[in-house]
Amino acid sequence: MGILVLCDTDGGVPRKSAYELLGKAKALGLGTVTALVLGPADVSSLGGYGADAVLHYNNAALATYSTGATVKALANAVAATGAGYVLGSANQVGRDAFPRLAARLGAGLVVECTDLRSEGGKLVGRRPVYGGKALVDARVQSAVGLFTVRPNSFPIAAPTAATAAVTTGDGGVSASDIDVKVVQTLAPDSKQVDLTEADRIVAGGRSLKSKELFDSVVRPLAAAVHATPGASRAAVDAGLATHGDQVGQTGKVVNPSLYIALGISGAIQHLAGMRTSRVIVAVNKDADAPIFQFATYGYVGDLFEIAPLLQKEFEKILA
Ligand SMILES: Cc1cc2nc3c(=O)[nH]c(=O)nc-3n(C[C@H](O)[C@H](O)[C@H](O)COP(=O)(O)OP(=O)(O)OC[C@H]3O[C@@H](n4cnc5c(N)ncnc54)[C@H](O)[C@@H]3O)c2cc1C
């Protein structure tokens, strides 16, 4: 038994989502928590965040993400640890590798969880369905259960002084397992937290009218809130923001503590990407806009008047 946690890294450092999953895995009390790290990384911090043991597979075939090598290394890690559950983030890697791992292991897979709990010694994943209109609790019947979890679903506890023994290996993979050739890696132009991991988001809609207005209203408010800017698809289609900024069914699925929606109507496809946000603040001049049915706080009014006022207040509070 026990839980294997696939820990994402960025530039050789564990990502926030890895610490969230380790802390939750430990709290579930379902046996040994093993942190699995693939590729070059500093794994020394993982024990402090809940890992009882660390499995670090590192060789040239794992230096950049490839589906074949990652799935094989994951399957080998499951065999090496005898883990009953495997947790990963519901990000590009989790969405790509976990379904293939499920097929390879004949394992049940629960995707896009926003909560996990143990019940009678079994892991239960809670996940939104129908664009967030309902939540289901899912269990798996197979010997190994796979769960992907949306980033920001769990708080990160302060690290303890605990350390974990590190076992290293090559994961049993080689160059012949690389089925995708990475030709170029483009780093984002800004140092902002990626939307999928952002704890705060300020998003703008079509109502921003032009890229200049989007850049002078949404982005400065986002900076004042210490948030990542986002956009509706209508705003992206109109050229106000890029596709990387898009939140929703055909954009990114986000799960922040705070989501400020400026002039966004709240179409079902937009809601599908942000409905699980803990606090939603909507600014819209139409009191009947659907977004208000989901907002924790709603301001009926002109965003061009309200956004600068919010910006001034946040600048005072978070200066
Ligand atoms: C297959 C498919 C996939 C899709 N995927 C996505 C997706 O991933 N993400 C997504 O966002 N959409 C997606 N859409 C599009 C979606 O249906 C909506 O068209 C889109 O979300 C609308 O964007 P919006 O709210 O910015 O624009 P609108 O719906 O035009 O709303 C603009 C809002 O701004 C308000 N407003 C106008 N001026 C002001 C002002 N000065 N101050 C305050 N409020 C003002 C208006 O009252 C209105 O509510 C998808 C659609 C389809 C068919």
The ligand as an SDF file (V2000), in Angstrom:
LIG
                    3D

 53 58  0  0  0  0  0  0  0  0999 V2000
  -16.8910   25.3920  -27.8530 C   0  0  0  0  0  0  0  0  0  0  0  0
  -16.7340   26.6980  -27.1400 C   0  0  0  0  0  0  0  0  0  0  0  0
  -15.6640   26.8350  -26.2590 C   0  0  0  0  0  0  0  0  0  0  0  0
  -15.5040   28.0410  -25.5570 C   0  0  0  0  0  0  0  0  0  0  0  0
  -14.4440   28.1620  -24.6860 N   0  0  0  0  0  0  0  0  0  0  0  0
  -14.3650   29.2880  -23.9530 C   0  0  0  0  0  0  0  0  0  0  0  0
  -13.3340   29.4380  -22.9810 C   0  0  0  0  0  0  0  0  0  0  0  0
  -12.4600   28.5860  -22.8170 O   0  0  0  0  0  0  0  0  0  0  0  0
  -13.3110   30.5750  -22.2460 N   0  0  0  0  0  0  0  0  0  0  0  0
  -14.2280   31.5740  -22.3950 C   0  0  0  0  0  0  0  0  0  0  0  0
  -14.1310   32.5860  -21.6880 O   0  0  0  0  0  0  0  0  0  0  0  0
  -15.1850   31.4650  -23.3150 N   0  0  0  0  0  0  0  0  0  0  0  0
  -15.2710   30.3560  -24.1070 C   0  0  0  0  0  0  0  0  0  0  0  0
  -16.2400   30.2920  -25.0530 N   0  0  0  0  0  0  0  0  0  0  0  0
  -17.0050   31.5170  -25.3870 C   0  0  0  0  0  0  0  0  0  0  0  0
  -18.1510   31.8070  -24.4290 C   0  0  0  0  0  0  0  0  0  0  0  0
  -19.3140   31.1610  -24.8770 O   0  0  0  0  0  0  0  0  0  0  0  0
  -18.4230   33.3190  -24.3770 C   0  0  0  0  0  0  0  0  0  0  0  0
  -18.6740   33.7850  -25.6640 O   0  0  0  0  0  0  0  0  0  0  0  0
  -17.2920   34.1440  -23.7650 C   0  0  0  0  0  0  0  0  0  0  0  0
  -16.8960   33.5930  -22.5350 O   0  0  0  0  0  0  0  0  0  0  0  0
  -17.7830   35.5690  -23.5670 C   0  0  0  0  0  0  0  0  0  0  0  0
  -16.7310   36.3710  -23.1440 O   0  0  0  0  0  0  0  0  0  0  0  0
  -17.0200   37.7380  -22.3640 P   0  0  0  0  0  0  0  0  0  0  0  0
  -17.7320   37.4240  -21.1100 O   0  0  0  0  0  0  0  0  0  0  0  0
  -15.7360   38.4720  -22.3070 O   0  0  0  0  0  0  0  0  0  0  0  0
  -17.9310   38.5370  -23.3960 O   0  0  0  0  0  0  0  0  0  0  0  0
  -19.4740   38.8400  -23.3760 P   0  0  0  0  0  0  0  0  0  0  0  0
  -20.2790   37.6130  -23.2230 O   0  0  0  0  0  0  0  0  0  0  0  0
  -19.7180   39.6950  -24.5750 O   0  0  0  0  0  0  0  0  0  0  0  0
  -19.6940   39.6790  -22.0600 O   0  0  0  0  0  0  0  0  0  0  0  0
  -19.1900   40.9600  -21.8450 C   0  0  0  0  0  0  0  0  0  0  0  0
  -19.7490   41.4180  -20.5000 C   0  0  0  0  0  0  0  0  0  0  0  0
  -19.1630   42.6500  -20.1590 O   0  0  0  0  0  0  0  0  0  0  0  0
  -20.1690   43.4840  -19.5730 C   0  0  0  0  0  0  0  0  0  0  0  0
  -19.6970   44.8640  -19.7820 N   0  0  0  0  0  0  0  0  0  0  0  0
  -19.6060   45.5530  -20.9540 C   0  0  0  0  0  0  0  0  0  0  0  0
  -19.0570   46.7690  -20.7370 N   0  0  0  0  0  0  0  0  0  0  0  0
  -18.8200   46.8580  -19.3990 C   0  0  0  0  0  0  0  0  0  0  0  0
  -18.2760   47.8610  -18.5600 C   0  0  0  0  0  0  0  0  0  0  0  0
  -17.8190   49.0270  -19.0660 N   0  0  0  0  0  0  0  0  0  0  0  0
  -18.1740   47.6090  -17.2340 N   0  0  0  0  0  0  0  0  0  0  0  0
  -18.6060   46.4280  -16.6900 C   0  0  0  0  0  0  0  0  0  0  0  0
  -19.1380   45.4260  -17.4680 N   0  0  0  0  0  0  0  0  0  0  0  0
  -19.2360   45.6400  -18.7870 C   0  0  0  0  0  0  0  0  0  0  0  0
  -21.4400   43.1370  -20.2880 C   0  0  0  0  0  0  0  0  0  0  0  0
  -22.5610   43.4490  -19.4790 O   0  0  0  0  0  0  0  0  0  0  0  0
  -21.2610   41.6180  -20.4930 C   0  0  0  0  0  0  0  0  0  0  0  0
  -21.8110   40.8850  -19.4030 O   0  0  0  0  0  0  0  0  0  0  0  0
  -16.4080   29.1030  -25.7680 C   0  0  0  0  0  0  0  0  0  0  0  0
  -17.4770   28.9350  -26.6490 C   0  0  0  0  0  0  0  0  0  0  0  0
  -17.6390   27.7500  -27.3200 C   0  0  0  0  0  0  0  0  0  0  0  0
  -18.8000   27.6010  -28.2660 C   0  0  0  0  0  0  0  0  0  0  0  0
  1  2  1  0
  2  3  1  0
  2 52  2  0
  3  4  2  0
  4  5  1  0
  4 50  1  0
  5  6  2  0
  6  7  1  0
  6 13  1  0
  7  8  2  0
  7  9  1  0
  9 10  1  0
 10 11  2  0
 10 12  1  0
 12 13  2  0
 13 14  1  0
 14 15  1  0
 14 50  1  0
 15 16  1  0
 16 17  1  0
 16 18  1  0
 18 19  1  0
 18 20  1  0
 20 21  1  0
 20 22  1  0
 22 23  1  0
 23 24  1  0
 24 25  2  0
 24 26  1  0
 24 27  1  0
 27 28  1  0
 28 29  2  0
 28 30  1  0
 28 31  1  0
 31 32  1  0
 32 33  1  0
 33 34  1  0
 33 48  1  0
 34 35  1  0
 35 36  1  0
 35 46  1  0
 36 37  1  0
 36 45  1  0
 37 38  2  0
 38 39  1  0
 39 40  1  0
 39 45  2  0
 40 41  1  0
 40 42  2  0
 42 43  1  0
 43 44  2  0
 44 45  1  0
 46 47  1  0
 46 48  1  0
 48 49  1  0
 50 51  2  0
 51 52  1  0
 52 53  1  0
M  END
$$$$
